[in-house]
Amino acid sequence: MTLLPNLMFDRDLLILLIEDDAVFRRLMVTYLELWGARVIEAEHGEEGIWQAREQSPDLVLSNLKLLAPDGQEVISCLKQRYPALPVIAISGQKTMADVARALRAGAEDYLAKPIRNWSLVADVITACLKPDPRRLFDELNDHLAFFRREDVAASRLCQGWRQLPERELGAWKLRCRQSSPWLLAEYIRLDQDLLLLLAEFDPLDMDTPVMMSLMAFLLNEPLRQYQNRPGCLLNSPARTLEYINRLILDAGLGCRVNLALFRLQANSNRVMMANGGMVGNDWLARCNAGPLGLKKLSASQLSYACSFPFDLSLHGGFGGKMQLTASHGSY
């Protein structure tokens, strides 16, 4: 086995490796240290979560097949507590269900064991730490080409994103009911606030399964760069809506998507929103920019006072209906 050259990373990284396979863990540590990183080792999920709190790593590599708590729970916990912390999932299973589980939990990327090309590991780590916008477009195009060829794979991956009727994210509790499998609800914590992404897809469009599967992935890049300041992309639902539309167009996706974004502000009892094709009440209509997938989309934004629990009832142009309730623990 030939080791790769020294110091592949540009800076002194601190990487947390959560891995219960001692042999693989030792091999991974050898490569990471050879490349110039400092490594914290954890044999199980609880230790990994504790080390993340105590050591503040720059990046986490976590086995997806850990014992209780399993890798998906560990990744979800880390992303809830530290949204900007890049997490890469590792697994000996190469099924699309595992990929979907890793992305659903919030992982930025996925590595399959056994690893035969170790330079790929360094490339994935570097990309997560220094994301290249063109890489995102290239990945979308690669995924799109694959799932257009493999209808069964697209269907299986889409099934992996089925909605849970109830979810908790920190102090937030959410309940969602929907009338169609072509509706998607995604929730992202932004400090004490909550960003809601509610979308409806065209059931007759061939790109819909991959578009549903990639929708949350489209927000990974702005989430990694998130900082709580006025100029940040995710602080503006209107700018975020335009960003998603631009990525859809750049990836060559032809499907139309009805999508609304809501930022619930727990400390000020306000909601900021931008709408791209969803209907249900007058304030949705007042800022409706039309469905995503249009070459020209200019989103407007509304902000108004709200109370918790926050109730939504809305639908799109393809017949699906969605009811969502978001409550906060301080109320």
C-alpha positions as CSV (number, residue, x, y, z in Angstrom):
1,M,0.0,0.0,0.0
2,T,1.4,3.4,-1.0
3,L,0.7,6.3,1.3
4,L,-0.3,9.6,-0.2
5,P,1.9,12.7,0.1
6,N,2.1,14.7,3.3
7,L,0.1,17.8,4.2
8,M,-2.7,17.7,1.7
9,F,-4.9,20.0,3.8
10,D,-4.3,23.7,3.7
11,R,-4.6,24.3,7.4
12,D,-4.3,22.4,10.7
13,L,-7.7,20.6,10.8
14,L,-9.2,19.0,13.8
15,I,-11.3,16.0,12.7
16,L,-13.6,13.9,14.9
17,L,-13.7,10.3,13.7
18,I,-16.6,8.2,15.1
19,E,-16.0,4.6,14.2
20,D,-16.5,1.3,16.0
21,D,-14.3,-0.8,13.7
22,A,-10.9,-0.5,15.4
23,V,-8.9,-1.6,12.3
24,F,-10.6,0.8,9.9
25,R,-10.4,3.6,12.5
26,R,-6.6,3.1,12.9
27,L,-6.2,3.1,9.1
28,M,-8.3,6.3,8.7
29,V,-6.3,8.0,11.5
30,T,-3.1,7.1,9.8
31,Y,-4.1,8.8,6.5
32,L,-5.7,11.8,8.2
33,E,-2.6,12.5,10.3
34,L,-0.3,11.9,7.3
35,W,-2.3,14.7,5.5
36,G,-1.7,17.1,8.4
37,A,-4.9,16.8,10.4
38,R,-5.3,16.3,14.1
39,V,-7.7,13.5,14.9
40,I,-10.1,12.9,17.8
41,E,-11.2,9.2,18.0
42,A,-14.5,8.0,19.4
43,E,-15.6,4.4,19.5
44,H,-19.4,5.0,19.7
45,G,-22.0,7.7,19.2
46,E,-22.3,9.0,22.7
47,E,-18.6,9.5,23.0
48,G,-18.6,11.2,19.6
49,I,-21.4,13.6,20.6
50,W,-19.5,14.4,23.9
51,Q,-16.2,15.0,22.0
52,A,-17.9,17.3,19.5
53,R,-19.1,19.4,22.4
54,E,-15.8,19.4,24.3
55,Q,-13.3,19.7,21.3
56,S,-15.2,21.8,18.7
57,P,-13.8,19.9,15.6
58,D,-13.7,21.4,12.2
59,L,-15.3,18.3,10.6
60,V,-16.8,14.9,11.6
61,L,-16.5,11.5,10.0
62,S,-19.1,9.1,11.4
63,N,-19.9,5.5,10.7
64,L,-23.6,5.2,9.7
65,K,-23.9,1.7,11.2
66,L,-23.0,2.4,14.8
67,L,-24.9,0.7,17.7
68,A,-27.4,2.7,19.7
69,P,-27.4,5.6,19.2
70,D,-27.0,4.7,15.5
71,G,-25.1,6.8,13.0
72,Q,-28.1,8.5,11.6
73,E,-29.2,9.6,15.1
74,V,-25.6,10.8,15.8
75,I,-25.5,12.8,12.6
76,S,-28.9,14.3,13.3
77,C,-27.9,15.3,16.8
78,L,-24.7,16.9,15.6
79,K,-26.4,18.9,12.9
80,Q,-29.1,20.1,15.2
81,R,-26.6,21.3,17.7
82,Y,-24.0,22.5,15.3
83,P,-25.6,23.3,11.9
84,A,-22.4,24.7,10.3
85,L,-20.3,21.6,11.3
86,P,-19.6,19.5,8.2
87,V,-20.4,15.8,8.7
88,I,-19.4,13.0,6.3
89,A,-21.1,9.6,6.7
90,I,-19.2,6.3,6.3
91,S,-20.8,2.9,5.8
92,G,-19.9,-0.6,4.5
93,Q,-23.4,-0.7,2.8
94,K,-23.7,0.8,-0.6
95,T,-27.5,0.9,-1.0
96,M,-29.4,4.0,-2.1
97,A,-31.4,3.7,1.2
98,D,-28.2,4.3,3.2
99,V,-27.2,7.3,1.0
100,A,-30.7,8.7,1.6
101,R,-30.5,8.1,5.4
102,A,-27.1,9.9,5.5
103,L,-28.4,12.9,3.6
104,R,-31.6,12.9,5.4
105,A,-29.8,13.1,8.7
106,G,-27.8,16.1,7.5
107,A,-24.6,14.7,6.2
108,E,-22.8,16.7,3.6
109,D,-21.3,13.7,1.8
110,Y,-21.0,9.9,2.0
111,L,-18.0,7.4,1.8
112,A,-18.4,3.7,1.2
113,K,-16.2,1.1,2.8
114,P,-13.9,-0.5,1.8
115,I,-12.0,2.6,0.7
116,R,-9.8,1.8,-2.3
117,N,-9.0,5.3,-3.4
118,W,-7.8,7.3,-0.4
119,S,-7.2,10.4,-2.4
120,L,-11.0,10.5,-2.8
121,V,-11.3,10.8,1.0
122,A,-9.1,13.9,1.0
123,D,-11.0,15.4,-1.9
124,V,-14.4,14.9,-0.1
125,I,-13.0,16.5,3.1
126,T,-11.5,19.4,1.3
127,A,-14.8,20.0,-0.7
128,C,-16.8,20.0,2.5
129,L,-14.5,22.5,4.1
130,K,-14.1,24.7,1.0
131,P,-17.2,24.1,-1.1
132,D,-16.9,25.0,-4.8
133,P,-20.2,26.2,-6.3
134,R,-19.3,24.5,-9.6
135,R,-18.9,21.2,-7.7
136,L,-22.5,21.5,-6.5
137,F,-23.7,22.0,-10.1
138,D,-21.6,19.1,-11.3
139,E,-23.0,16.8,-8.6
140,L,-26.5,17.7,-9.4
141,N,-25.9,16.9,-13.1
142,D,-24.3,13.6,-12.2
143,H,-27.2,12.6,-10.0
144,L,-29.7,13.7,-12.5
145,A,-28.1,11.7,-15.3
146,F,-28.0,8.5,-13.1
147,F,-31.5,8.7,-11.9
148,R,-32.9,9.4,-15.3
149,R,-31.3,6.2,-16.4
150,E,-32.3,4.2,-13.4
151,D,-36.0,4.6,-12.6
152,V,-36.0,1.9,-9.9
153,A,-33.1,3.7,-8.1
154,A,-34.9,7.0,-8.3
155,S,-38.1,5.5,-6.8
156,R,-36.2,3.8,-4.0
157,L,-34.3,7.0,-3.1
158,C,-37.5,9.0,-3.2
159,Q,-39.1,6.5,-0.7
160,G,-36.2,7.1,1.7
161,W,-37.4,10.8,2.0
162,R,-40.9,9.9,3.2
163,Q,-42.2,12.5,5.6
164,L,-42.5,11.9,9.3
165,P,-45.8,13.1,10.8
166,E,-44.0,14.5,13.9
167,R,-40.5,15.8,14.4
168,E,-38.5,17.7,17.1
169,L,-35.6,20.0,16.4
170,G,-34.3,21.4,19.7
171,A,-37.1,23.4,21.3
172,W,-39.2,23.2,18.1
173,K,-42.0,20.6,17.7
174,L,-43.6,20.0,14.3
175,R,-46.6,18.2,13.0
176,C,-47.2,17.8,9.3
177,R,-50.1,16.1,7.4
178,Q,-50.1,16.0,3.6
179,S,-52.5,14.5,1.1
180,S,-49.9,13.5,-1.5
181,P,-46.6,11.7,-1.7
182,W,-45.4,14.5,-4.0
183,L,-45.3,17.1,-1.1
184,L,-42.1,17.7,0.8
185,A,-41.5,19.5,4.2
186,E,-38.0,20.3,5.3
187,Y,-37.0,21.9,8.5
188,I,-33.6,23.6,9.2
189,R,-32.6,25.2,12.5
190,L,-30.9,28.6,12.3
191,D,-29.8,29.3,15.9
192,Q,-33.1,29.8,17.7
193,D,-35.1,30.2,14.5
194,L,-36.6,27.6,12.2
195,L,-36.6,27.7,8.4
196,L,-39.5,25.8,6.8
197,L,-39.3,24.6,3.2
198,L,-42.6,23.4,1.9
199,A,-42.8,22.2,-1.7
200,E,-45.1,20.4,-4.1
201,F,-43.8,18.6,-7.2
202,D,-45.4,17.6,-10.5
203,P,-46.3,13.8,-10.2
204,L,-46.1,13.4,-14.0
205,D,-42.6,14.9,-14.5
206,M,-39.8,12.4,-15.0
207,D,-37.4,14.6,-12.9
208,T,-39.6,14.7,-9.9
209,P,-38.1,11.8,-7.9
210,V,-34.6,13.1,-8.1
211,M,-35.7,16.7,-7.6
212,M,-37.5,15.7,-4.3
213,S,-34.4,13.8,-3.2
214,L,-32.0,16.7,-3.9
215,M,-34.1,19.5,-2.6
216,A,-32.6,19.5,0.9
217,F,-29.2,18.9,-0.6
218,L,-29.5,22.3,-2.4
219,L,-29.5,24.0,1.0
220,N,-26.3,22.3,2.3
221,E,-24.0,24.9,0.8
222,P,-25.7,28.0,2.3
223,L,-26.2,26.2,5.6
224,R,-22.4,25.5,5.8
225,Q,-21.8,29.2,5.2
226,Y,-24.5,30.4,7.6
227,Q,-23.7,33.1,10.0
228,N,-26.3,35.2,11.9
229,R,-25.8,38.5,10.1
230,P,-28.1,40.5,7.8
231,G,-26.1,39.7,4.6
232,C,-26.3,35.9,5.0
233,L,-28.3,34.1,2.3
234,L,-30.4,32.0,4.7
235,N,-31.5,35.1,6.6
236,S,-33.5,36.1,3.6
237,P,-36.2,33.7,2.4
238,A,-36.6,35.7,-0.9
239,R,-32.9,35.4,-1.7
240,T,-32.9,31.7,-0.7
241,L,-35.9,31.1,-3.0
242,E,-34.0,32.7,-5.9
243,Y,-30.9,30.7,-5.1
244,I,-32.8,27.4,-5.3
245,N,-34.4,28.4,-8.6
246,R,-31.0,29.3,-10.0
247,L,-29.6,25.9,-9.0
248,I,-32.5,24.1,-10.6
249,L,-32.0,25.9,-13.9
250,D,-28.2,25.4,-13.8
251,A,-28.6,21.7,-13.3
252,G,-30.9,21.5,-16.3
253,L,-33.9,20.3,-14.4
254,G,-37.1,21.0,-16.4
255,C,-39.7,20.2,-13.7
256,R,-41.8,22.9,-12.1
257,V,-41.8,23.1,-8.3
258,N,-44.2,25.0,-6.1
259,L,-42.2,26.1,-3.0
260,A,-42.7,28.4,-0.1
261,L,-40.1,29.3,2.6
262,F,-40.9,30.5,6.1
263,R,-38.4,31.7,8.7
264,L,-40.0,31.5,12.2
265,Q,-38.4,33.8,14.6
266,A,-38.9,32.5,18.2
267,N,-37.5,35.6,20.0
268,S,-39.5,38.2,18.1
269,N,-42.8,36.3,17.4
270,R,-42.5,37.1,13.7
271,V,-42.4,35.1,10.5
272,M,-40.5,36.0,7.3
273,M,-41.7,34.3,4.1
274,A,-41.2,34.1,0.3
275,N,-43.5,32.2,-2.0
276,G,-42.9,30.4,-5.3
277,G,-46.3,29.0,-6.3
278,M,-48.0,27.8,-3.1
279,V,-51.5,29.1,-2.3
280,G,-53.8,29.1,0.7
281,N,-54.3,32.6,2.0
282,D,-54.0,36.3,1.1
283,W,-50.4,36.8,2.3
284,L,-49.2,33.8,0.2
285,A,-50.8,35.4,-2.8
286,R,-49.3,38.9,-2.1
287,C,-45.7,37.6,-2.5
288,N,-46.2,34.8,-5.0
289,A,-43.3,34.8,-7.5
290,G,-44.7,31.8,-9.5
291,P,-43.4,28.2,-9.6
292,L,-39.7,27.5,-9.5
293,G,-38.1,26.4,-12.8
294,L,-38.8,29.7,-14.6
295,K,-35.8,31.5,-16.2
296,K,-36.8,34.8,-14.5
297,L,-37.9,34.6,-10.9
298,S,-37.8,37.7,-8.7
299,A,-39.0,36.8,-5.2
300,S,-40.5,39.3,-2.8
301,Q,-40.6,38.9,1.0
302,L,-43.1,39.5,3.7
303,S,-42.7,39.8,7.4
304,Y,-45.5,39.9,9.9
305,A,-46.3,39.1,13.6
306,C,-47.3,35.6,14.5
307,S,-48.1,33.5,17.5
308,F,-47.1,30.0,18.5
309,P,-48.1,27.4,17.8
310,F,-47.9,28.5,14.2
311,D,-50.4,26.9,11.9
312,L,-50.2,26.6,8.1
313,S,-52.7,25.2,5.6
314,L,-51.6,25.4,2.0
315,H,-51.5,23.7,-1.4
316,G,-49.9,24.0,-4.8
317,G,-51.1,23.7,-8.4
318,F,-50.9,19.9,-8.7
319,G,-53.7,19.1,-6.2
320,G,-51.7,18.3,-3.0
321,K,-52.6,19.8,0.4
322,M,-50.5,20.3,3.4
323,Q,-51.2,21.2,7.0
324,L,-48.4,22.0,9.4
325,T,-48.1,23.1,13.0
326,A,-44.9,24.4,14.5
327,S,-44.7,25.0,18.2
328,H,-41.8,26.3,20.4
329,G,-40.9,25.0,23.9
330,S,-40.8,28.5,25.4
331,Y,-44.5,29.1,24.7
